[in-house]
Amino acid sequence: MLLYAWWFWLFLALILFWFLGAYNRMVKLRALACQSYFTLETLLMKYQDLVQEAITAAATAPYGWRSAVTPEMGASHWTRLQVAASHCAMAVARMHEHPLLVSSALELIACESELKSAWQELTHPDVYYVSVPDELKQRWQELGILTQPDMERFNQAIVDYNAAISQVPANFLAKTFQFEPAHILQ
């Protein structure tokens, strides 16, 4: 009888330590994903700064970076860019509150896509009546290049987290503590 009790307690201790280890691993992966997002967030907010700087400079320029032929035609492009940047900043702030929430990630993806689309429309060669300085175009491209490594780190952290909570024994623990799968930002 004593032998059976010994094996039972050993088995119970192993299960308990496994649960603690699995829980710690999931919590660490969640923290890593959040930390990766906070690093990425600083770069994403630079888009808002760049847009505000461009709009301020355009408003104070003699022709507002518009051609003298039709100065009012470029206003809709600048407005669209400013609205998209504001929406993107709000989505970044919401994602800051809940970096692993799928709806926050999807909203940020949509806003970032709209911001890039507004910028591309503004700088498109067919929009001859708006001339954006090459220095701003260069800074936009550099910012896009700077965000890629941090975006990849965040996405990899999300993939690792999702893999950890979907493994067969650990998924029961994940459901118990309500660890939901997250969404990548691509």
Buried (B, 14 or more C-beta within 10 A) or exposed (E): EEEEEEEEEEEEEEEEEEBEEBBEBBEEBBEBBBBBBBEBBEBBBBBBEBBBEBBEBBEEEEEBBBBEEEBEBBEEBBEBBBEBBBBBBBBBEBBBEBBBBEEBBEBBBEBBEBBBEBBEBBBEEEBEBBBBEEEBBEBBEEBBEEBEEBBBBBBBBBEEBBEBBEBEEBBEBBEEEEBEEBBBBE
